[in-house]
Amino acid sequence: MSSIRFIRCAIVLLGVAAACNEVGVAPGGGGNALPSSLVITPGQIRLVAVGDTTRLRAALYDGDGNRLGGAAVTWTSADPTVFTIDPNGLVTGRQAQSVGRAIASGSGKADTAYVVVANPNASLCLGSSAPVALAVGQAISVSLSDGACITSAGSSDEYIVMPWYGTSDTASAVPLEITGAGLSAPGPYPVRVPLASRSLGTGTASRGSASASFHRDLAFERRIREMGRREVMPRAARGRAELARRALSPSLSSIPGYLSVGDLVKLNASVDPCTLYDLRTGRVVATSARAIVVADTNNPAGGFTEADYARIAIGFDTLVAPVEDAAFGTPTDIDANGKVIIFFTRAVNELTAAGATSFVNGYFHPRDLLPQTYYGEAYCPASNQREMFYMPVPDPNGTVNGNKYTAGFIDSLTIITLAHENQHLVNLGRRLYVNNAMTDEEPWLNEGLSDIAEELVFYRAAGLSPRQNLGSEHFGTQPFDGLFTMYMAPNFARLGTFLNAPQSYSPYSSSTQLGTYGAVWSFLRYAADHSGSSDADVWLRLVNSQVSGLDNLFDVFGPTVPQMLNAWSLSLYADDAVTGADSVYAQPSWNFRGAYPALPVAPQPYPLLGVVGVLPDGASQSVSLRGGGSAYFRFSITTATDAVIRLTSNGWMPPAAVQATIIRTK
């Protein structure tokens, strides 16, 4: 089976993955599978002198590239005057200035490796693929069994080799050794010096407080999203039936359809799914075409004015609603008023403990889309039966848990939070009542789509659009810097976390990590940019799906998702840096190399540059790749020679879910 076909199996969800028999990272796994090939590692060994010894390894592999345990392998020296080999693959050199062949056989399969004894003139590429000369920007795949052989292009040539681990099991890790022979040291690395921070006039930095250094409480957000999968979707069928029944008999509904400024309303602010109550009294402080803003009557002093609330409602109408209606579809309307409720309540502040380094910056609760009753019986009584958001409030005196939030700080995060949470609301609501899905979206993809929502609102606010390759030339002016800081800086921060350790994160990981969310946002943007002349219906299809996670990506982007993930990983290095690279290695919307050093706040060198390794001659670089992760190593080739690059995993051929790509960068 080809590596592409294997990876298509390797990153689908559980039911299909089991059929693919993915055991690529388990040593000696797959013992009941039929052998498809036998591979010796490495394909060539070099002994410095007669009498030197080293060991070859050989194993049988099934059609999916899984190493088979317990299979007998027989070793033979085809040139016994050159070297001998014992039953365990131990080679001993016998004749200098010679080259011999070692043959391993078993179960009707065989492979050959070359043994070079004290012969410096023997080609390094014996036992590897045929030599190739790469033009600047040209890329090739590295054979897992034979490696890659590259012909020197001169003293200034430079390359990157990038292994990527395309397994669906993101909790697993594969150890890799990347070995090169015939290499020379690459030139000095062009790391950018950080620029001085700029003051943002109207940006977040000048309006916030010490609290602005907090980050979102991802664990809390994950718990809320999991409620959609665990508590809400199992109730979907009855919820649909009840709301359909009410639609036919409006008198059955006890939900007041409209609220006016000054009205008081009791809303449940408990984070429990369906049974516990924390009733808070709110007063309607502003309304607009698409929003009803409610303020908790017990909020701390020093908060928003009614003019602030009215401005926020208009911001939702003019930024969030039109952008996300077009991208994702209109939200449901279970309370039949055409509006969402934005509830500013100290209950959200209370979720952040005193002295915490992360904070809850607002959320959509999935239980509010369920009816309280089903045929008159309690069903989800804690539901507010409305499309609504819960938002924190200014608390300049630290009345709640001692955490001080200025009005400027809360104001700076309000619209971006509403943009983020509105995607969650639309996604679940349409799964429940429009598309009749049986599952909620996987948290990693759900978060990635909400981060896309933030980006789309940024484009709208800044008068820009995707595929404009935004880089350093756009920074340093207002309102761009202020809008970027408000809407896009969090995405760049999360992506920076990923770029600082790309081997340890995955864009499709089930774990709750900043790096995962940064990576999935970047990949989704890349995938949309490479899917047609515009975003078109990409976001609509992803949000309006009956399946989730990787299945959803395959449905929207097709069977090339593995290749896209691999190409996206290499594009993180090659984009705007490698002349002549194929367009598949480009990032049309963002010039990240140029943007990071020009950020309005905390400019920095492009984070990936700091983790790129150097591949030495004749020695291995080791790395452990998490599922979905990648690593990057630079090398040059000794002038007028050929160089060979090989990958192994604990000395064996890597599992077939591993891919490696070499691109000439200079």
C-alpha positions as CSV (number, residue, x, y, z in Angstrom):
1,M,0.0,0.0,0.0
2,S,1.3,3.5,-0.8
3,S,2.1,5.9,2.0
4,I,-0.7,8.2,0.8
5,R,-3.3,5.5,1.0
6,F,-2.1,4.5,4.4
7,I,-2.2,8.0,5.8
8,R,-5.8,8.4,4.5
9,C,-6.6,5.4,6.7
10,A,-4.3,6.6,9.5
11,I,-6.1,9.9,10.2
12,V,-9.7,9.0,10.0
13,L,-11.9,8.3,13.0
14,L,-12.1,5.2,15.1
15,G,-14.4,3.0,13.1
16,V,-12.5,3.3,9.9
17,A,-9.1,3.5,11.5
18,A,-9.7,0.1,13.1
19,A,-10.4,-1.3,9.6
20,C,-7.0,0.1,8.4
21,N,-5.2,-1.8,11.2
22,E,-3.1,1.1,12.2
23,V,-0.3,-0.1,14.5
24,G,2.5,1.8,13.0
25,V,4.0,3.0,16.2
26,A,3.8,-0.3,18.1
27,P,7.1,-2.3,17.9
28,G,6.5,-5.7,16.6
29,G,2.9,-5.1,16.0
30,G,0.5,-6.6,13.5
31,G,1.8,-10.2,13.9
32,N,-1.2,-11.8,12.2
33,A,-0.9,-9.6,9.0
34,L,0.6,-11.0,5.8
35,P,4.1,-9.8,4.9
36,S,4.3,-7.5,1.9
37,S,7.9,-6.4,2.0
38,L,11.2,-6.9,3.8
39,V,13.4,-3.9,4.5
40,I,17.0,-3.7,5.7
41,T,18.1,-0.6,7.7
42,P,20.2,1.1,6.8
43,G,20.6,0.6,3.1
44,Q,24.3,1.1,3.3
45,I,26.9,0.8,6.0
46,R,30.5,2.0,5.9
47,L,33.4,0.3,7.8
48,V,36.5,2.4,8.2
49,A,38.9,-0.6,8.3
50,V,39.2,-4.3,7.9
51,G,38.0,-6.0,11.1
52,D,35.5,-3.3,12.0
53,T,32.0,-4.4,12.8
54,T,28.5,-3.0,12.8
55,R,25.0,-4.4,12.7
56,L,22.3,-4.4,10.1
57,R,18.6,-4.8,10.9
58,A,15.9,-6.3,8.7
59,A,12.1,-6.8,9.3
60,L,9.0,-7.9,7.4
61,Y,6.3,-5.3,6.9
62,D,2.6,-5.7,6.1
63,G,0.8,-3.8,3.3
64,D,0.1,-0.9,5.6
65,G,3.8,-0.5,6.5
66,N,3.5,-2.0,10.0
67,R,6.5,-4.0,11.2
68,L,5.7,-7.7,11.8
69,G,7.1,-9.3,15.0
70,G,8.3,-12.8,15.3
71,A,9.1,-13.4,11.6
72,A,12.4,-15.2,11.0
73,V,15.0,-13.4,8.8
74,T,18.0,-15.1,7.2
75,W,21.2,-13.2,6.5
76,T,23.6,-13.9,3.6
77,S,26.8,-12.2,2.5
78,A,26.8,-12.2,-1.3
79,D,30.5,-11.2,-1.2
80,P,32.0,-13.2,1.7
81,T,35.6,-12.1,0.7
82,V,34.5,-8.5,1.4
83,F,32.6,-9.1,4.7
84,T,31.0,-11.8,6.8
85,I,27.6,-11.5,8.5
86,D,26.3,-13.6,11.3
87,P,22.6,-14.8,11.9
88,N,21.9,-11.7,13.9
89,G,23.1,-9.2,11.2
90,L,26.5,-8.4,12.7
91,V,28.8,-7.5,9.8
92,T,32.6,-7.8,9.9
93,G,34.8,-6.2,7.3
94,R,37.3,-8.5,5.5
95,Q,38.7,-6.7,2.5
96,A,39.6,-3.1,2.1
97,Q,38.8,-0.9,-0.9
98,S,35.7,-3.1,-1.5
99,V,31.9,-3.1,-1.7
100,G,29.8,-6.1,-1.0
101,R,26.1,-6.9,-0.7
102,A,24.2,-8.2,2.3
103,I,20.9,-10.0,1.6
104,A,18.1,-10.6,4.1
105,S,15.3,-13.0,3.2
106,G,12.2,-14.4,4.9
107,S,8.6,-15.4,4.1
108,G,9.4,-15.2,0.4
109,K,10.6,-11.6,0.6
110,A,14.2,-10.2,0.3
111,D,16.1,-7.0,0.4
112,T,19.7,-6.0,-0.2
113,A,22.0,-3.6,1.6
114,Y,25.6,-2.5,0.6
115,V,28.6,-2.9,2.9
116,V,31.5,-0.6,2.1
117,V,34.8,-1.6,3.6
118,A,37.6,1.0,3.8
119,N,36.6,2.5,0.4
120,P,36.0,6.3,0.6
121,N,35.5,6.4,-3.2
122,A,32.3,4.3,-3.0
123,S,29.1,6.3,-3.7
124,L,27.1,7.3,-0.6
125,C,24.0,6.6,-2.6
126,L,24.5,2.8,-2.9
127,G,21.4,1.3,-1.3
128,S,19.5,4.5,-1.7
129,S,17.3,6.0,-4.4
130,A,18.8,7.3,-7.6
131,P,20.6,10.7,-7.2
132,V,18.5,13.8,-8.1
133,A,19.5,17.4,-8.6
134,L,17.0,19.9,-7.1
135,A,16.4,23.4,-8.3
136,V,15.7,26.1,-5.7
137,G,12.2,25.6,-4.5
138,Q,11.9,22.0,-5.8
139,A,10.7,19.4,-3.2
140,I,10.9,15.6,-3.2
141,S,9.6,12.9,-0.8
142,V,12.1,10.8,1.1
143,S,11.6,7.0,0.7
144,L,11.2,5.4,4.1
145,S,12.9,2.3,2.9
146,D,15.7,3.7,0.7
147,G,16.1,7.4,1.8
148,A,16.8,10.2,-0.7
149,C,20.0,10.9,-2.7
150,I,20.7,14.5,-3.8
151,T,23.4,15.8,-6.0
152,S,25.3,18.9,-4.9
153,A,24.3,22.1,-6.7
154,G,27.3,24.0,-5.5
155,S,28.8,25.5,-2.4
156,S,25.9,27.7,-1.5
157,D,23.1,25.2,-1.8
158,E,20.9,24.7,1.2
159,Y,18.0,22.3,2.0
160,I,15.3,21.6,4.6
161,V,14.2,18.1,5.5
162,M,10.8,17.9,7.3
163,P,9.4,14.7,8.7
164,W,5.7,14.7,9.5
165,Y,3.7,12.1,11.4
166,G,0.3,11.6,9.9
167,T,-1.5,9.4,12.5
168,S,-4.9,10.0,14.0
169,D,-3.6,8.9,17.4
170,T,-2.3,12.3,18.5
171,A,-1.5,10.9,22.0
172,S,1.1,8.7,20.4
173,A,4.6,9.7,19.5
174,V,7.1,8.2,17.1
175,P,10.9,8.4,17.7
176,L,12.8,9.3,14.6
177,E,16.5,9.4,13.7
178,I,17.3,11.6,10.7
179,T,20.8,10.8,9.3
180,G,22.7,12.5,6.5
181,A,26.0,11.6,4.8
182,G,27.9,13.8,2.4
183,L,26.8,17.0,4.1
184,S,28.5,20.3,4.9
185,A,27.5,22.9,7.4
186,P,24.8,25.3,6.1
187,G,25.4,29.1,6.1
188,P,24.5,31.5,8.9
189,Y,20.9,31.5,9.8
190,P,19.0,34.8,9.1
191,V,17.2,35.3,12.4
192,R,15.4,38.6,12.6
193,V,16.0,40.9,15.5
194,P,12.8,41.9,17.3
195,L,11.6,45.4,16.7
196,A,10.8,47.8,19.5
197,S,7.2,47.7,20.8
198,R,4.8,50.3,19.5
199,S,2.2,52.2,21.5
200,L,-1.2,51.5,20.2
201,G,-3.2,54.7,20.9
202,T,-6.6,53.1,20.7
203,G,-5.5,49.5,20.9
204,T,-6.0,47.0,23.7
205,A,-2.6,47.6,25.3
206,S,-3.4,51.2,26.2
207,R,-6.9,50.5,27.5
208,G,-6.3,47.3,29.5
209,S,-4.9,46.5,32.9
210,A,-2.7,43.9,34.3
211,S,-5.4,41.5,33.6
212,A,-4.7,41.8,29.9
213,S,-1.8,39.4,30.3
214,F,-4.2,36.7,31.2
215,H,-5.1,34.0,28.7
216,R,-8.4,32.3,28.1
217,D,-9.2,29.4,30.4
218,L,-9.1,26.6,27.9
219,A,-10.0,23.9,30.4
220,F,-13.3,25.7,31.1
221,E,-14.0,26.2,27.5
222,R,-13.3,22.5,26.8
223,R,-15.8,21.5,29.6
224,I,-18.5,23.7,28.0
225,R,-17.9,22.3,24.5
226,E,-17.9,18.8,25.9
227,M,-21.4,19.4,27.3
228,G,-22.6,19.8,23.8
229,R,-21.3,16.4,22.9
230,R,-22.1,14.6,26.2
231,E,-25.3,16.3,27.4
232,V,-27.0,18.1,24.5
233,M,-26.7,15.9,21.5
234,P,-28.0,12.7,23.2
235,R,-31.2,14.8,23.9
236,A,-31.3,16.1,20.3
237,A,-34.2,13.9,19.0
238,R,-36.7,14.9,21.7
239,G,-35.5,18.5,21.6
240,R,-36.3,18.6,17.9
241,A,-39.7,17.0,18.4
242,E,-40.6,19.4,21.2
243,L,-39.7,22.5,19.3
244,A,-41.5,21.2,16.2
245,R,-44.6,20.6,18.3
246,R,-44.4,24.1,19.8
247,A,-44.0,25.6,16.3
248,L,-47.3,24.1,15.3
249,S,-48.9,25.3,18.5
250,P,-47.3,28.6,19.6
251,S,-49.5,28.8,22.6
252,L,-47.5,25.9,24.1
253,S,-44.5,28.1,24.4
254,S,-44.0,30.0,27.7
255,I,-41.0,31.9,26.4
256,P,-41.6,35.7,26.2
257,G,-40.8,36.5,22.6
258,Y,-39.6,40.1,23.1
259,L,-37.9,42.2,25.7
260,S,-37.7,45.9,25.8
261,V,-35.2,48.3,27.4
262,G,-35.9,48.5,31.2
263,D,-37.5,45.1,31.4
264,L,-36.3,42.7,34.1
265,V,-35.7,39.1,33.3
266,K,-34.4,36.2,35.4
267,L,-31.7,34.1,33.7
268,N,-30.0,30.9,34.9
269,A,-26.2,31.5,35.0
270,S,-25.3,28.1,36.3
271,V,-22.7,26.2,34.2
272,D,-24.4,22.9,35.1
273,P,-26.0,21.3,32.0
274,C,-29.6,20.7,32.8
275,T,-30.5,20.5,36.5
276,L,-28.8,23.2,38.7
277,Y,-29.9,26.8,38.9
278,D,-28.1,30.1,39.6
279,L,-30.8,32.6,38.8
280,R,-29.7,36.1,38.3
281,T,-31.9,39.2,37.7
282,G,-31.0,41.2,34.6
283,R,-32.2,44.4,33.2
284,V,-32.5,45.0,29.5
285,V,-30.1,47.9,28.8
286,A,-30.0,48.0,25.0
287,T,-31.6,46.4,22.0
288,S,-30.7,46.3,18.3
289,A,-31.9,44.5,15.2
290,R,-30.0,41.3,16.2
291,A,-29.2,41.6,19.9
292,I,-30.8,42.2,23.3
293,V,-28.2,43.3,25.9
294,V,-29.0,42.4,29.5
295,A,-27.0,43.6,32.5
296,D,-27.0,41.8,35.9
297,T,-28.6,44.1,38.4
298,N,-25.9,43.0,40.9
299,N,-22.9,43.8,38.8
300,P,-20.0,45.7,40.5
301,A,-19.7,49.4,40.3
302,G,-17.7,51.2,37.7
303,G,-19.0,49.1,34.7
304,F,-20.3,49.9,31.3
305,T,-22.7,52.8,30.7
306,E,-25.9,52.3,28.7
307,A,-24.2,54.0,25.8
308,D,-21.4,51.4,26.0
309,Y,-24.0,48.6,25.9
310,A,-25.8,50.2,23.0
311,R,-22.5,50.4,21.1
312,I,-21.8,46.7,21.8
313,A,-25.2,45.8,20.4
314,I,-24.5,47.8,17.2
315,G,-21.1,46.2,17.0
316,F,-22.7,42.7,17.1
317,D,-25.2,43.8,14.4
318,T,-22.6,45.4,12.0
319,L,-19.6,43.1,12.5
320,V,-20.4,39.7,14.0
321,A,-23.9,39.0,12.6
322,P,-23.4,39.8,8.9
323,V,-20.0,38.2,8.6
324,E,-20.9,35.0,10.3
325,D,-24.4,34.7,8.8
326,A,-22.6,34.7,5.4
327,A,-19.8,32.4,6.4
328,F,-21.6,29.8,8.7
329,G,-25.4,30.3,8.2
330,T,-27.9,32.2,10.4
331,P,-28.4,31.1,14.0
332,T,-31.5,29.2,15.1
333,D,-34.3,31.2,16.8
334,I,-35.9,29.0,19.3
335,D,-37.4,31.9,21.2
336,A,-38.8,33.4,18.0
337,N,-37.5,36.9,18.4
338,G,-34.8,37.1,15.8
339,K,-32.2,38.1,18.3
340,V,-29.5,36.8,20.6
341,I,-29.3,37.8,24.3
342,I,-25.9,39.1,25.5
343,F,-25.9,38.8,29.3
344,F,-23.3,40.8,31.1
345,T,-23.1,39.2,34.5
346,R,-20.7,39.0,37.4
347,A,-21.5,35.3,37.4
348,V,-18.9,35.0,34.6
349,N,-16.3,36.9,36.7
350,E,-17.0,34.5,39.6
351,L,-15.7,31.6,37.4
352,T,-12.2,33.0,37.6
353,A,-10.5,32.3,41.0
354,A,-8.5,34.9,42.9
355,G,-5.0,35.2,41.5
356,A,-5.6,32.9,38.5
357,T,-3.4,33.3,35.4
358,S,-6.2,32.4,33.1
359,F,-9.8,33.8,33.0
360,V,-13.2,33.0,31.6
361,N,-13.8,35.7,29.0
362,G,-17.4,34.7,28.1
363,Y,-19.1,31.7,26.6
364,F,-22.1,30.2,24.9
365,H,-23.8,27.4,26.9
366,P,-25.1,24.6,24.7
367,R,-27.9,23.6,27.1
368,D,-29.7,26.9,26.4
369,L,-30.7,25.5,23.0
370,L,-32.7,22.7,24.6
371,P,-36.3,23.0,25.7
372,Q,-37.0,23.0,29.5
373,T,-39.8,20.4,29.1
374,Y,-40.8,17.6,26.8
375,Y,-44.6,17.0,26.6
376,G,-45.0,18.9,29.9
377,E,-42.3,16.8,31.7
378,A,-39.0,18.3,32.9
379,Y,-36.4,17.7,30.2
380,C,-33.6,20.3,30.6
381,P,-35.2,22.6,33.2
382,A,-32.0,24.7,33.7
383,S,-32.0,25.8,30.0
384,N,-32.8,29.4,29.3
385,Q,-34.4,28.3,26.0
386,R,-32.7,31.2,24.1
387,E,-29.8,31.8,21.9
388,M,-27.6,33.7,24.4
389,F,-24.1,34.5,25.5
390,Y,-22.6,35.0,29.0
391,M,-20.1,37.9,29.2
392,P,-17.8,39.2,32.0
393,V,-18.2,42.7,33.4
394,P,-15.8,45.5,34.3
395,D,-14.8,45.3,37.9
396,P,-12.2,48.0,38.5
397,N,-12.2,47.6,42.3
398,G,-11.9,43.8,42.3
399,T,-15.2,43.2,44.0
400,V,-15.4,39.7,42.6
401,N,-12.6,37.4,43.8
402,G,-10.2,40.4,44.0
403,N,-9.7,40.3,40.2
404,K,-9.6,43.9,38.8
405,Y,-10.9,44.4,35.2
406,T,-11.1,47.9,33.8
407,A,-13.9,48.8,31.5
408,G,-11.3,49.2,28.7
409,F,-10.0,45.7,29.1
410,I,-13.5,44.1,29.1
411,D,-14.5,46.3,26.2
412,S,-11.4,45.3,24.2
413,L,-12.4,41.6,24.4
414,T,-16.1,41.8,24.0
415,I,-16.7,41.8,20.2
416,I,-13.9,39.2,19.6
417,T,-15.5,37.0,22.2
418,L,-18.9,37.4,20.7
419,A,-17.5,36.6,17.3
420,H,-15.8,33.4,18.7
421,E,-18.8,32.2,20.7
422,N,-21.3,33.0,18.0
423,Q,-19.7,30.3,15.8
424,H,-20.2,27.8,18.6
425,L,-23.8,28.8,18.9
426,V,-24.5,28.6,15.1
427,N,-22.6,25.3,14.8
428,L,-24.5,23.5,17.5
429,G,-27.9,25.1,16.8
430,R,-27.8,24.1,13.1
431,R,-26.6,20.6,14.0
432,L,-29.5,20.3,16.4
433,Y,-32.4,21.9,14.5
434,V,-31.3,22.4,10.8
435,N,-29.0,19.5,9.8
436,N,-30.2,16.8,12.2
437,A,-26.7,15.8,13.1
438,M,-26.1,13.1,15.7
439,T,-22.9,14.5,17.1
440,D,-21.5,17.9,18.0
441,E,-18.3,19.0,16.4
442,E,-14.9,17.8,17.8
443,P,-13.6,20.5,20.2
444,W,-10.4,21.1,18.2
445,L,-12.2,21.8,15.0
446,N,-15.0,23.7,16.8
447,E,-12.3,26.0,18.3
448,G,-10.5,26.3,15.0
449,L,-13.7,27.5,13.3
450,S,-14.4,30.0,16.1
451,D,-10.8,31.3,15.6
452,I,-11.6,31.6,11.9
453,A,-14.7,33.7,12.9
454,E,-12.4,36.1,14.7
455,E,-10.2,36.4,11.6
456,L,-13.3,37.0,9.3
457,V,-14.5,39.8,11.7
458,F,-11.0,41.3,11.6
459,Y,-11.1,41.4,7.8
460,R,-14.5,43.1,7.9
461,A,-13.4,45.7,10.5
462,A,-10.1,46.5,8.7
463,G,-11.7,46.6,5.2
464,L,-9.4,43.7,4.1
465,S,-10.0,40.2,2.8
466,P,-8.2,36.9,2.7
467,R,-5.4,36.1,0.2
468,Q,-3.7,39.5,0.5
469,N,-0.5,38.1,2.0
470,L,-0.6,40.5,5.0
471,G,2.9,41.1,6.4
472,S,5.1,43.7,7.8
473,E,4.1,46.4,5.4
474,H,0.7,46.6,6.9
475,F,1.8,47.2,10.4
476,G,2.8,50.5,12.1
477,T,-0.4,52.5,11.2
478,Q,-3.8,53.0,12.7
479,P,-6.4,51.7,12.6
480,F,-4.7,48.5,11.4
481,D,-2.5,48.0,14.5
482,G,-5.4,48.5,16.9
483,L,-7.7,46.2,15.0
484,F,-5.1,43.5,14.6
485,T,-4.3,43.7,18.4
486,M,-8.0,43.4,19.2
487,Y,-9.0,40.6,16.8
488,M,-5.9,38.8,15.5
489,A,-3.2,39.0,18.2
490,P,-4.7,36.0,20.1
491,N,-4.6,33.8,16.9
492,F,-1.0,34.8,16.3
493,A,-0.1,34.0,20.0
494,R,-1.7,30.6,19.8
495,L,0.1,29.9,16.5
496,G,3.3,31.1,18.0
497,T,2.9,28.4,20.7
498,F,2.7,25.8,18.0
499,L,5.6,27.1,16.0
500,N,7.8,27.0,19.1
501,A,7.3,23.2,19.4
502,P,5.8,21.9,16.1
503,Q,6.9,18.4,17.0
504,S,4.8,18.4,20.1
505,Y,1.5,19.7,18.8
506,S,-1.1,18.7,16.2
507,P,-3.7,20.7,14.5
508,Y,-6.2,18.0,15.2
509,S,-5.4,17.0,18.7
510,S,-8.0,16.0,21.3
511,S,-6.0,17.7,24.0
512,T,-6.8,21.2,25.2
513,Q,-3.7,23.2,24.3
514,L,-3.0,26.7,22.9
515,G,-0.7,25.2,20.3
516,T,-3.3,22.9,18.9
517,Y,-5.8,25.8,18.5
518,G,-3.2,28.0,16.9
519,A,-2.3,25.2,14.5
520,V,-5.9,24.3,13.5
521,W,-6.7,28.0,12.8
522,S,-3.7,28.3,10.5
523,F,-4.4,25.0,8.8
524,L,-8.1,25.9,8.2
525,R,-7.0,29.2,6.7
526,Y,-4.5,27.4,4.5
527,A,-7.0,24.8,3.4
528,A,-9.6,27.3,2.4
529,D,-7.0,29.4,0.6
530,H,-6.1,26.4,-1.5
531,S,-9.6,25.2,-2.2
532,G,-10.7,27.7,-4.9
533,S,-10.7,31.3,-5.9
534,S,-12.3,32.4,-2.6
535,D,-13.5,31.0,0.7
536,A,-16.8,30.4,-1.1
537,D,-18.8,27.8,0.9
538,V,-15.9,26.2,2.8
539,W,-17.0,27.5,6.2
540,L,-20.7,26.9,5.5
541,R,-20.0,23.3,4.7
542,L,-17.8,22.7,7.7
543,V,-20.3,24.2,10.1
544,N,-23.3,22.6,8.5
545,S,-22.2,19.0,8.7
546,Q,-23.6,15.9,10.2
547,V,-20.2,14.5,11.0
548,S,-17.3,15.9,13.0
549,G,-13.5,16.2,13.2
550,L,-11.4,14.6,10.5
551,D,-14.4,13.1,8.9
552,N,-15.7,16.6,8.4
553,L,-12.4,17.7,6.9
554,F,-12.4,14.8,4.5
555,D,-16.0,15.5,3.4
556,V,-15.2,19.2,2.7
557,F,-11.7,19.1,1.3
558,G,-11.7,15.6,-0.2
559,P,-9.2,12.7,0.1
560,T,-6.2,14.9,-0.1
561,V,-6.5,16.1,3.5
562,P,-3.3,14.2,4.5
563,Q,-1.3,15.7,1.7
564,M,-2.7,19.2,2.6
565,L,-1.7,18.7,6.2
566,N,1.8,17.7,5.1
567,A,2.1,20.6,2.6
568,W,0.8,23.1,5.2
569,S,3.5,21.9,7.6
570,L,6.2,22.6,5.1
571,S,4.6,25.9,4.0
572,L,5.1,27.2,7.5
573,Y,8.8,27.3,6.6
574,A,8.8,27.8,2.9
575,D,6.2,30.6,2.5
576,D,7.7,34.0,1.6
577,A,11.1,32.5,2.0
578,V,11.9,30.0,-0.7
579,T,12.0,31.3,-4.3
580,G,10.4,29.1,-6.9
581,A,8.5,26.8,-4.4
582,D,5.4,25.2,-5.6
583,S,2.2,27.2,-4.7
584,V,1.1,24.3,-2.5
585,Y,3.8,25.5,-0.1
586,A,2.5,29.1,0.0
587,Q,0.3,30.8,2.6
588,P,-1.8,33.2,0.5
589,S,-3.4,35.2,3.4
590,W,-0.5,35.8,5.8
591,N,3.2,36.5,5.5
592,F,4.0,35.1,8.9
593,R,7.7,35.6,8.5
594,G,7.2,39.3,8.0
595,A,4.3,39.8,10.4
596,Y,5.8,38.4,13.6
597,P,8.8,40.8,13.7
598,A,6.3,43.7,13.1
599,L,3.6,42.9,15.6
600,P,2.3,46.0,17.4
601,V,2.8,44.5,20.8
602,A,5.7,42.1,21.7
603,P,7.3,41.8,18.2
604,Q,9.5,38.8,17.9
605,P,11.5,36.7,15.3
606,Y,9.3,34.3,13.4
607,P,9.0,31.5,16.1
608,L,9.7,28.6,13.8
609,L,13.2,29.9,13.0
610,G,14.3,29.2,16.6
611,V,13.5,25.5,16.5
612,V,14.9,24.5,13.1
613,G,17.8,22.1,13.7
614,V,21.0,21.5,11.7
615,L,21.7,18.1,10.2
616,P,25.4,17.1,10.8
617,D,27.4,14.9,8.5
618,G,27.5,11.3,9.4
619,A,25.5,11.6,12.6
620,S,21.8,11.4,13.5
621,Q,19.4,14.0,14.8
622,S,16.8,12.5,16.9
623,V,13.3,13.8,17.4
624,S,10.0,12.5,18.8
625,L,7.0,13.5,16.7
626,R,3.5,13.6,18.2
627,G,0.7,12.5,15.9
628,G,0.2,15.4,13.5
629,G,3.6,17.0,14.4
630,S,6.5,17.9,12.3
631,A,10.2,18.9,12.6
632,Y,12.7,20.8,10.5
633,F,16.4,20.3,9.8
634,R,18.7,22.4,7.6
635,F,21.7,21.0,5.7
636,S,24.0,21.7,2.8
637,I,25.8,19.2,0.6
638,T,29.6,18.9,0.2
639,T,30.5,20.4,-3.2
640,A,30.8,18.0,-6.1
641,T,29.4,15.1,-4.1
642,D,26.1,13.3,-3.6
643,A,24.4,13.3,-0.2
644,V,22.0,10.7,1.2
645,I,19.3,11.4,3.8
646,R,17.7,8.5,5.7
647,L,15.0,8.2,8.4
648,T,14.8,5.4,10.9
649,S,12.7,4.8,14.0
650,N,14.7,3.1,16.8
651,G,16.9,1.8,14.0
652,W,14.0,0.3,12.0
653,M,12.1,1.7,9.0
654,P,9.6,4.2,10.3
655,P,5.9,3.4,10.3
656,A,4.1,4.3,7.0
657,A,2.2,7.2,8.7
658,V,5.5,9.1,8.7
659,Q,6.3,11.2,5.6
660,A,9.4,13.2,5.0
661,T,9.9,16.0,2.4
662,I,13.1,17.7,1.3
663,I,13.0,21.1,-0.3
664,R,15.9,23.1,-1.7
665,T,15.8,26.5,-0.1
666,K,18.8,28.2,-1.6
